Amino acid sequence: MKKIVFLGDSITDSERNYDDIESVGTGYVSMIKEQLCYKKYHVINKGIAGNKIADLYGRLQKDCIDLKPDIVCILIGINDVWHFMKEQYYDIEKEMERFQNMYENMVLKIKNIKVDTIILLEPFVLPLIEHHKKWRNDLDQRIHIVRNIANKYQCLFVSIDGEINAYGIHYGYKLYSKDGVHPTQKGHELIAQQFLKLFKTIK
């Protein structure tokens, strides 16, 4: 049975029980688990609400490497946007360098344990709240970093931001997120669909 570990923030966490390793919460990870159970994958959710890249990097050994996964999936970045956009001024160039270095080092550490596949999921935001519109420049740079890392290290990449915004424009943003950051069930379904579409390409 292949072991899949999902790493991330509250979007991945989705109210999982931290004391139960089999708990996957109520979001996109639970939907993916439901679709993959017949293929005998062991799905483990290690998302923690509020995590930024530094938090995830700090717990990588315990919550990923020590579990000896076959497949690792990462969705992180929106809390870094959220945190830094609270500042009146920050050096965006320096921040993107920090984000890239930490993300890249995390991927390298995972690759060193010889996993079968690393899947990077794109962070996203929907313009439901006025100040979220100001996040776009910061977020787009982080998305670009994640895409480049996926390409550089032969990771699979799940596009979410463009897809969920396109559906939001067509059907209404509130159908897919309650606050622009946290998905509704419909939003989680869309993430799961995007993931599973790509997952089918794994041989």
CYANA upper distance limits for C-alpha pairs under 8 A (distance plus 0.5 A):
  1 MET  CA     40 LYS  CA      6.10
  1 MET  CA     41 TYR  CA      6.01
  1 MET  CA     42 HIS  CA      6.96
  2 LYS  CA     40 LYS  CA      7.71
  2 LYS  CA     41 TYR  CA      5.53
  2 LYS  CA     42 HIS  CA      6.51
  2 LYS  CA     69 PRO  CA      8.03
  2 LYS  CA     70 ASP  CA      6.35
  2 LYS  CA     71 ILE  CA      8.17
  3 LYS  CA     41 TYR  CA      6.43
  3 LYS  CA     42 HIS  CA      5.16
  3 LYS  CA     43 VAL  CA      6.60
  3 LYS  CA     44 ILE  CA      7.92
  3 LYS  CA     68 LYS  CA      8.37
  3 LYS  CA     69 PRO  CA      5.52
  3 LYS  CA     70 ASP  CA      5.74
  3 LYS  CA     71 ILE  CA      6.88
  4 ILE  CA     41 TYR  CA      7.43
  4 ILE  CA     42 HIS  CA      6.52
  4 ILE  CA     43 VAL  CA      5.40
  4 ILE  CA     44 ILE  CA      6.54
  4 ILE  CA     69 PRO  CA      6.37
  4 ILE  CA     70 ASP  CA      6.59
  4 ILE  CA     71 ILE  CA      5.17
  4 ILE  CA     72 VAL  CA      6.29
  4 ILE  CA     73 CYS  CA      7.95
  5 VAL  CA     43 VAL  CA      6.70
  5 VAL  CA     44 ILE  CA      5.32
  5 VAL  CA     45 ASN  CA      6.52
  5 VAL  CA     46 LYS  CA      7.33
  5 VAL  CA     64 CYS  CA      7.26
  5 VAL  CA     69 PRO  CA      6.77
  5 VAL  CA     71 ILE  CA      6.88
  5 VAL  CA     72 VAL  CA      5.45
  5 VAL  CA     73 CYS  CA      6.68
  6 PHE  CA     12 THR  CA      7.81
  6 PHE  CA     29 VAL  CA      8.05
  6 PHE  CA     43 VAL  CA      8.25
  6 PHE  CA     44 ILE  CA      6.72
  6 PHE  CA     45 ASN  CA      5.45
  6 PHE  CA     46 LYS  CA      6.13
  6 PHE  CA     47 GLY  CA      7.14
  6 PHE  CA     72 VAL  CA      6.55
  6 PHE  CA     73 CYS  CA      5.23
  6 PHE  CA     74 ILE  CA      6.53
  6 PHE  CA     75 LEU  CA      8.47
  7 LEU  CA     12 THR  CA      7.54
  7 LEU  CA     45 ASN  CA      7.26
  7 LEU  CA     46 LYS  CA      5.54
  7 LEU  CA     47 GLY  CA      5.43
  7 LEU  CA     48 ILE  CA      8.49
  7 LEU  CA     56 LEU  CA      8.02
  7 LEU  CA     64 CYS  CA      8.39
  7 LEU  CA     72 VAL  CA      8.02
  7 LEU  CA     73 CYS  CA      6.55
  7 LEU  CA     74 ILE  CA      5.35
  7 LEU  CA     75 LEU  CA      6.90
  7 LEU  CA     76 ILE  CA      8.33
  8 GLY  CA     12 THR  CA      5.89
  8 GLY  CA     13 ASP  CA      7.55
  8 GLY  CA     46 LYS  CA      7.38
  8 GLY  CA     47 GLY  CA      4.79
  8 GLY  CA     48 ILE  CA      6.80
  8 GLY  CA     49 ALA  CA      8.45
  8 GLY  CA     51 ASN  CA      7.46
  8 GLY  CA     56 LEU  CA      7.59
  8 GLY  CA     74 ILE  CA      6.34
  8 GLY  CA     75 LEU  CA      5.38
  8 GLY  CA     76 ILE  CA      5.67
  9 ASP  CA     13 ASP  CA      6.48
  9 ASP  CA     47 GLY  CA      5.48
  9 ASP  CA     48 ILE  CA      5.22
  9 ASP  CA     49 ALA  CA      5.11
  9 ASP  CA     50 GLY  CA      6.18
  9 ASP  CA     51 ASN  CA      5.36
  9 ASP  CA     52 LYS  CA      7.69
  9 ASP  CA     75 LEU  CA      7.78
  9 ASP  CA     76 ILE  CA      6.79
  9 ASP  CA     79 ASN  CA      8.39
 10 SER  CA     14 SER  CA      6.24
 10 SER  CA     15 GLU  CA      8.30
 10 SER  CA     47 GLY  CA      6.90
 10 SER  CA     48 ILE  CA      6.15
 10 SER  CA     49 ALA  CA      4.13
 10 SER  CA     50 GLY  CA      6.56
 10 SER  CA     51 ASN  CA      7.93
 10 SER  CA    182 HIS  CA      8.22
 11 ILE  CA     27 GLY  CA      7.86
 11 ILE  CA     47 GLY  CA      8.11
 11 ILE  CA     49 ALA  CA      7.91
 11 ILE  CA    182 HIS  CA      6.56
 11 ILE  CA    183 PRO  CA      7.64
 12 THR  CA     27 GLY  CA      7.38
 12 THR  CA     28 TYR  CA      7.54
 12 THR  CA     29 VAL  CA      7.12
 12 THR  CA     45 ASN  CA      7.77
 12 THR  CA     46 LYS  CA      8.21
 12 THR  CA     47 GLY  CA      5.39
 12 THR  CA     48 ILE  CA      7.87
 12 THR  CA     75 LEU  CA      7.77
 13 ASP  CA     24 VAL  CA      7.91
 13 ASP  CA     25 GLY  CA      6.77
 13 ASP  CA     27 GLY  CA      8.18
 13 ASP  CA     45 ASN  CA      7.40
 13 ASP  CA     46 LYS  CA      7.35
 13 ASP  CA     47 GLY  CA      4.62
 13 ASP  CA     48 ILE  CA      5.74
 13 ASP  CA     49 ALA  CA      6.52
 14 SER  CA     24 VAL  CA      8.29
 14 SER  CA     25 GLY  CA      5.42
 14 SER  CA     26 THR  CA      6.02
 14 SER  CA     27 GLY  CA      5.81
 14 SER  CA     47 GLY  CA      8.42
 14 SER  CA     49 ALA  CA      8.45
 15 GLU  CA     25 GLY  CA      5.49
 15 GLU  CA     26 THR  CA      7.16
 16 ARG  CA     23 SER  CA      5.98
 16 ARG  CA     24 VAL  CA      5.79
 16 ARG  CA     25 GLY  CA      4.22
 16 ARG  CA     26 THR  CA      7.66
 16 ARG  CA     45 ASN  CA      8.22
 17 ASN  CA     21 ILE  CA      8.28
 17 ASN  CA     23 SER  CA      6.07
 17 ASN  CA     24 VAL  CA      8.07
 17 ASN  CA     25 GLY  CA      7.55
 18 TYR  CA     23 SER  CA      7.98
 21 ILE  CA     44 ILE  CA      7.14
 21 ILE  CA     45 ASN  CA      8.03
 22 GLU  CA     43 VAL  CA      8.27
 22 GLU  CA     44 ILE  CA      6.95
 22 GLU  CA     45 ASN  CA      8.33
 23 SER  CA     44 ILE  CA      8.14
 23 SER  CA     45 ASN  CA      7.59
 24 VAL  CA     29 VAL  CA      6.72
 24 VAL  CA     30 SER  CA      5.95
 24 VAL  CA     43 VAL  CA      8.30
 24 VAL  CA     44 ILE  CA      7.13
 24 VAL  CA     45 ASN  CA      5.58
 25 GLY  CA     29 VAL  CA      7.77
 25 GLY  CA     30 SER  CA      6.66
 25 GLY  CA     45 ASN  CA      8.29
 26 THR  CA     30 SER  CA      6.21
 26 THR  CA     31 MET  CA      8.36
 27 GLY  CA     31 MET  CA      7.15
 27 GLY  CA    185 GLN  CA      7.33
 27 GLY  CA    188 HIS  CA      6.05
 27 GLY  CA    189 GLU  CA      8.40
 28 TYR  CA     32 ILE  CA      6.67
 28 TYR  CA    188 HIS  CA      5.12
 28 TYR  CA    189 GLU  CA      6.64
 28 TYR  CA    191 ILE  CA      6.73
 28 TYR  CA    192 ALA  CA      5.58
 29 VAL  CA     33 LYS  CA      6.57
 29 VAL  CA     45 ASN  CA      7.43
 29 VAL  CA    192 ALA  CA      7.70
 30 SER  CA     34 GLU  CA      6.71
 31 MET  CA     35 GLN  CA      7.01
 31 MET  CA    189 GLU  CA      7.64
 31 MET  CA    192 ALA  CA      6.84
 32 ILE  CA     36 LEU  CA      6.68
 32 ILE  CA    192 ALA  CA      6.31
 32 ILE  CA    195 PHE  CA      8.47
 32 ILE  CA    196 LEU  CA      7.58
 33 LYS  CA     37 CYS  CA      6.28
 33 LYS  CA     41 TYR  CA      8.40
 33 LYS  CA     43 VAL  CA      6.49
 36 LEU  CA     40 LYS  CA      7.26
 36 LEU  CA     41 TYR  CA      6.58
 37 CYS  CA     41 TYR  CA      6.30
 37 CYS  CA     42 HIS  CA      8.02
 46 LYS  CA     63 ASP  CA      6.90
 50 GLY  CA     79 ASN  CA      7.12
 51 ASN  CA     55 ASP  CA      5.96
 51 ASN  CA     56 LEU  CA      6.90
 51 ASN  CA     76 ILE  CA      8.28
 51 ASN  CA     79 ASN  CA      7.17
 52 LYS  CA     56 LEU  CA      6.94
 52 LYS  CA     76 ILE  CA      7.22
 52 LYS  CA     77 GLY  CA      6.80
 52 LYS  CA     78 ILE  CA      8.18
 52 LYS  CA     79 ASN  CA      5.85
 52 LYS  CA     80 ASP  CA      5.88
 53 ILE  CA     57 TYR  CA      6.58
 53 ILE  CA     76 ILE  CA      6.86
 53 ILE  CA     77 GLY  CA      6.89
 53 ILE  CA     80 ASP  CA      7.47
 53 ILE  CA     99 PHE  CA      7.58
 53 ILE  CA    102 MET  CA      7.60
 53 ILE  CA    103 TYR  CA      7.51
 54 ALA  CA     58 GLY  CA      6.54
 54 ALA  CA    102 MET  CA      7.70
 55 ASP  CA     59 ARG  CA      7.02
 56 LEU  CA     60 LEU  CA      6.51
 57 TYR  CA    102 MET  CA      7.63
 57 TYR  CA    103 TYR  CA      8.32
 57 TYR  CA    106 MET  CA      6.68
 59 ARG  CA     63 ASP  CA      6.38
 59 ARG  CA     64 CYS  CA      8.38
 60 LEU  CA     64 CYS  CA      5.79
 60 LEU  CA     65 ILE  CA      6.90
 60 LEU  CA    106 MET  CA      8.09
 61 GLN  CA     65 ILE  CA      5.24
 61 GLN  CA     66 ASP  CA      6.26
 62 LYS  CA     66 ASP  CA      5.91
 62 LYS  CA     67 LEU  CA      7.94
 63 ASP  CA     67 LEU  CA      7.27
 64 CYS  CA     68 LYS  CA      7.44
 64 CYS  CA     69 PRO  CA      7.45
 64 CYS  CA     72 VAL  CA      8.33
 65 ILE  CA     69 PRO  CA      7.58
 65 ILE  CA    110 ILE  CA      7.32
 65 ILE  CA    113 ILE  CA      7.73
 68 LYS  CA    113 ILE  CA      8.20
 69 PRO  CA    115 VAL  CA      7.01
 70 ASP  CA    115 VAL  CA      5.30
 70 ASP  CA    116 ASP  CA      5.77
 70 ASP  CA    117 THR  CA      7.34
 71 ILE  CA    115 VAL  CA      6.47
 71 ILE  CA    116 ASP  CA      6.29
 71 ILE  CA    117 THR  CA      5.38
 71 ILE  CA    118 ILE  CA      6.30
 71 ILE  CA    119 ILE  CA      8.07
 72 VAL  CA    110 ILE  CA      8.45
 72 VAL  CA    115 VAL  CA      8.07
 72 VAL  CA    117 THR  CA      7.07
 72 VAL  CA    118 ILE  CA      5.40
 72 VAL  CA    119 ILE  CA      6.65
 73 CYS  CA    118 ILE  CA      6.42
 73 CYS  CA    119 ILE  CA      5.06
 73 CYS  CA    120 LEU  CA      6.30
 73 CYS  CA    121 LEU  CA      7.69
 74 ILE  CA    118 ILE  CA      8.47
 74 ILE  CA    119 ILE  CA      6.89
 74 ILE  CA    120 LEU  CA      5.52
 74 ILE  CA    121 LEU  CA      6.37
 75 LEU  CA    120 LEU  CA      6.89
 75 LEU  CA    121 LEU  CA      5.38
 75 LEU  CA    122 GLU  CA      7.00
 75 LEU  CA    123 PRO  CA      6.88
 76 ILE  CA    121 LEU  CA      8.32
 76 ILE  CA    122 GLU  CA      8.39
 76 ILE  CA    123 PRO  CA      6.75
 77 GLY  CA     81 VAL  CA      7.06
 77 GLY  CA    123 PRO  CA      6.32
 77 GLY  CA    139 LEU  CA      8.43
 77 GLY  CA    142 ARG  CA      7.61
 78 ILE  CA     82 TRP  CA      6.66
 78 ILE  CA    123 PRO  CA      6.47
 78 ILE  CA    124 PHE  CA      7.36
 78 ILE  CA    125 VAL  CA      8.11
 78 ILE  CA    139 LEU  CA      7.80
 78 ILE  CA    181 VAL  CA      8.18
 79 ASN  CA     83 HIS  CA      6.39
 80 ASP  CA     84 PHE  CA      6.66
 81 VAL  CA     85 MET  CA      6.43
 81 VAL  CA    135 TRP  CA      7.30
 81 VAL  CA    138 ASP  CA      6.92
 81 VAL  CA    139 LEU  CA      6.82
 82 TRP  CA     86 LYS  CA      7.10
 82 TRP  CA    135 TRP  CA      8.30
 83 HIS  CA     87 GLU  CA      8.01
 84 PHE  CA     90 TYR  CA      7.55
 85 MET  CA    135 TRP  CA      7.45
 90 TYR  CA     95 GLU  CA      8.29
 91 ASP  CA     95 GLU  CA      6.64
 92 ILE  CA     96 MET  CA      6.56
 92 ILE  CA    138 ASP  CA      8.10
 93 GLU  CA     97 GLU  CA      6.83
 94 LYS  CA     98 ARG  CA      6.80
 95 GLU  CA     99 PHE  CA      6.65
 96 MET  CA    100 GLN  CA      6.48
 96 MET  CA    141 GLN  CA      7.87
 96 MET  CA    142 ARG  CA      7.49
 97 GLU  CA    101 ASN  CA      6.58
 98 ARG  CA    102 MET  CA      6.66
 99 PHE  CA    103 TYR  CA      6.54
 99 PHE  CA    142 ARG  CA      8.17
100 GLN  CA    104 GLU  CA      6.36
100 GLN  CA    142 ARG  CA      8.44
100 GLN  CA    145 ILE  CA      6.70
100 GLN  CA    146 VAL  CA      8.33
101 ASN  CA    105 ASN  CA      6.52
102 MET  CA    106 MET  CA      6.64
103 TYR  CA    107 VAL  CA      6.86
103 TYR  CA    146 VAL  CA      8.36
104 GLU  CA    108 LEU  CA      6.71
104 GLU  CA    149 ILE  CA      7.00
105 ASN  CA    109 LYS  CA      6.66
106 MET  CA    110 ILE  CA      6.89
107 VAL  CA    111 LYS  CA      6.62
107 VAL  CA    118 ILE  CA      8.42
107 VAL  CA    153 TYR  CA      8.48
108 LEU  CA    112 ASN  CA      6.65
109 LYS  CA    113 ILE  CA      7.58
110 ILE  CA    114 LYS  CA      7.79
110 ILE  CA    115 VAL  CA      7.48
111 LYS  CA    115 VAL  CA      6.61
111 LYS  CA    118 ILE  CA      8.42
117 THR  CA    155 CYS  CA      7.23
117 THR  CA    156 LEU  CA      7.98
118 ILE  CA    155 CYS  CA      5.56
118 ILE  CA    156 LEU  CA      6.77
119 ILE  CA    150 ALA  CA      8.48
119 ILE  CA    155 CYS  CA      6.12
119 ILE  CA    156 LEU  CA      5.11
119 ILE  CA    157 PHE  CA      6.27
119 ILE  CA    158 VAL  CA      7.75
120 LEU  CA    146 VAL  CA      7.71
120 LEU  CA    150 ALA  CA      7.19
120 LEU  CA    155 CYS  CA      7.27
120 LEU  CA    156 LEU  CA      6.65
120 LEU  CA    157 PHE  CA      5.43
120 LEU  CA    158 VAL  CA      6.72
121 LEU  CA    157 PHE  CA      6.39
121 LEU  CA    158 VAL  CA      5.19
121 LEU  CA    159 SER  CA      7.07
121 LEU  CA    160 ILE  CA      7.61
122 GLU  CA    143 ILE  CA      6.64
122 GLU  CA    146 VAL  CA      7.54
122 GLU  CA    147 ARG  CA      8.36
122 GLU  CA    157 PHE  CA      7.85
122 GLU  CA    158 VAL  CA      6.54
122 GLU  CA    159 SER  CA      6.00
122 GLU  CA    160 ILE  CA      6.01
122 GLU  CA    161 ASP  CA      6.97
123 PRO  CA    139 LEU  CA      8.13
123 PRO  CA    142 ARG  CA      8.49
123 PRO  CA    143 ILE  CA      7.00
123 PRO  CA    160 ILE  CA      7.54
123 PRO  CA    161 ASP  CA      6.98
124 PHE  CA    139 LEU  CA      7.89
124 PHE  CA    160 ILE  CA      7.07
124 PHE  CA    161 ASP  CA      4.93
124 PHE  CA    181 VAL  CA      7.79
125 VAL  CA    132 HIS  CA      7.88
125 VAL  CA    161 ASP  CA      7.21
125 VAL  CA    165 ASN  CA      8.46
125 VAL  CA    180 GLY  CA      6.00
125 VAL  CA    181 VAL  CA      5.86
126 LEU  CA    132 HIS  CA      7.89
126 LEU  CA    164 ILE  CA      8.33
126 LEU  CA    165 ASN  CA      6.71
126 LEU  CA    168 GLY  CA      8.25
126 LEU  CA    173 TYR  CA      7.36
126 LEU  CA    177 SER  CA      7.91
126 LEU  CA    179 ASP  CA      8.48
126 LEU  CA    180 GLY  CA      4.82
126 LEU  CA    181 VAL  CA      7.12
127 PRO  CA    132 HIS  CA      6.06
127 PRO  CA    133 LYS  CA      6.06
127 PRO  CA    173 TYR  CA      8.28
127 PRO  CA    180 GLY  CA      6.41
128 LEU  CA    132 HIS  CA      7.63
128 LEU  CA    173 TYR  CA      7.27
128 LEU  CA    174 LYS  CA      7.97
128 LEU  CA    179 ASP  CA      6.63
128 LEU  CA    180 GLY  CA      5.53
129 ILE  CA    133 LYS  CA      7.91
129 ILE  CA    179 ASP  CA      7.37
129 ILE  CA    180 GLY  CA      7.16
130 GLU  CA    134 LYS  CA      8.28
131 HIS  CA    135 TRP  CA      7.65
132 HIS  CA    136 ARG  CA      7.76
132 HIS  CA    180 GLY  CA      7.96
135 TRP  CA    139 LEU  CA      6.51
136 ARG  CA    140 ASP  CA      6.33
137 ASN  CA    141 GLN  CA      6.93
138 ASP  CA    142 ARG  CA      7.09
139 LEU  CA    143 ILE  CA      6.65
140 ASP  CA    144 HIS  CA      6.66
141 GLN  CA    145 ILE  CA      6.80
142 ARG  CA    146 VAL  CA      6.78
143 ILE  CA    147 ARG  CA      6.69
144 HIS  CA    148 ASN  CA      6.66
145 ILE  CA    149 ILE  CA      6.69
146 VAL  CA    150 ALA  CA      6.65
147 ARG  CA    151 ASN  CA      6.74
147 ARG  CA    157 PHE  CA      7.40
148 ASN  CA    152 LYS  CA      6.49
149 ILE  CA    153 TYR  CA      6.54
149 ILE  CA    155 CYS  CA      8.21
150 ALA  CA    154 GLN  CA      6.21
150 ALA  CA    155 CYS  CA      4.99
150 ALA  CA    156 LEU  CA      6.76
150 ALA  CA    157 PHE  CA      6.65
151 ASN  CA    155 CYS  CA      6.94
156 LEU  CA    198 LEU  CA      8.28
158 VAL  CA    194 GLN  CA      6.98
158 VAL  CA    195 PHE  CA      6.48
158 VAL  CA    198 LEU  CA      7.44
159 SER  CA    163 GLU  CA      7.44
159 SER  CA    194 GLN  CA      7.60
160 ILE  CA    164 ILE  CA      6.42
160 ILE  CA    191 ILE  CA      7.00
160 ILE  CA    194 GLN  CA      7.58
161 ASP  CA    165 ASN  CA      6.62
162 GLY  CA    166 ALA  CA      6.53
163 GLU  CA    167 TYR  CA      6.84
164 ILE  CA    168 GLY  CA      6.48
164 ILE  CA    176 TYR  CA      7.82
164 ILE  CA    187 GLY  CA      7.81
164 ILE  CA    190 LEU  CA      7.64
165 ASN  CA    169 ILE  CA      6.59
165 ASN  CA    173 TYR  CA      7.93
166 ALA  CA    170 HIS  CA      6.89
167 TYR  CA    171 TYR  CA      6.33
167 TYR  CA    172 GLY  CA      7.87
167 TYR  CA    173 TYR  CA      8.11
168 GLY  CA    172 GLY  CA      5.13
168 GLY  CA    173 TYR  CA      4.51
168 GLY  CA    174 LYS  CA      7.91
168 GLY  CA    175 LEU  CA      7.67
168 GLY  CA    176 TYR  CA      7.12
169 ILE  CA    173 TYR  CA      6.92
171 TYR  CA    175 LEU  CA      7.59
172 GLY  CA    176 TYR  CA      8.18
173 TYR  CA    177 SER  CA      6.88
173 TYR  CA    180 GLY  CA      8.33
174 LYS  CA    178 LYS  CA      6.24
174 LYS  CA    179 ASP  CA      8.32
175 LEU  CA    184 THR  CA      7.37
175 LEU  CA    186 LYS  CA      7.03
175 LEU  CA    187 GLY  CA      7.79
176 TYR  CA    183 PRO  CA      6.09
176 TYR  CA    184 THR  CA      5.70
176 TYR  CA    185 GLN  CA      7.83
176 TYR  CA    186 LYS  CA      5.87
176 TYR  CA    187 GLY  CA      4.62
176 TYR  CA    188 HIS  CA      8.29
177 SER  CA    181 VAL  CA      7.07
177 SER  CA    182 HIS  CA      6.12
177 SER  CA    183 PRO  CA      4.63
177 SER  CA    184 THR  CA      5.34
177 SER  CA    187 GLY  CA      6.69
178 LYS  CA    182 HIS  CA      6.80
178 LYS  CA    183 PRO  CA      6.92
178 LYS  CA    184 THR  CA      6.65
179 ASP  CA    183 PRO  CA      8.45
183 PRO  CA    187 GLY  CA      5.15
183 PRO  CA    188 HIS  CA      6.24
184 THR  CA    188 HIS  CA      6.74
185 GLN  CA    189 GLU  CA      6.61
186 LYS  CA    190 LEU  CA      6.86
187 GLY  CA    191 ILE  CA      6.93
188 HIS  CA    192 ALA  CA      6.64
189 GLU  CA    193 GLN  CA      6.58
190 LEU  CA    194 GLN  CA      6.71
191 ILE  CA    195 PHE  CA      6.67
192 ALA  CA    196 LEU  CA      6.53
193 GLN  CA    197 LYS  CA      6.52
194 GLN  CA    198 LEU  CA      7.10
195 PHE  CA    199 PHE  CA      6.51
196 LEU  CA    200 LYS  CA      6.65
197 LYS  CA    201 THR  CA      8.06
198 LEU  CA    202 ILE  CA      8.07
